[in-house]
């Protein structure tokens, strides 16, 4: 009888991590490698690449300019999607990130191994899930997807990425009525 209790106890402790992992996985939102997103702060629908190898989220922007408004740092930018995006957007600056340079971007005369990028907070909708994430601004016009969601943002979405899927959650369907947007006047 004592042997049975020890065996049952050992079996329980051996299976506990598996049972916990299974419940954690079932609570995840499963997304594909690419998904449709809605960015409320700029009132824009676009496609995004979900990239667990990248740390930060990144939006394709050009003519990025930092300025002060009421003593606080802000950033003004235009979308770098195509020539038709001539509307300026203005958002409070959250911080400046230091993005590690790739070997092709490294300039030994600059003596910097990183590129500073402005970061703003944006409300992003994927499927029925709306989260505020930090997004750095940089020109991604040479990339296939104008918006990239990295691991920090994906954690907020409680995301599990299945690279065999694309657009698995359909078009964004979040209630964004109570989100204030900061467009330039």
Secondary structure, DSSP 8 states (H G I E B T S, - for coil): -HHHHHHHHHHHHHHHHHHHHHHHHHTSEEEEEEEEEEEGGGTEEEEEEE-TT-SSEEEEEEEEEEEEETTEEEEEEEE-SSTT---EEEEE--EEEEEE--GGG--TTTT-SEEEEEEEEEEEEETTEEEEEEEEEE--TTSS-SEEE-HHHHHHTTEEEEEEEESTT-S-----TT----B--
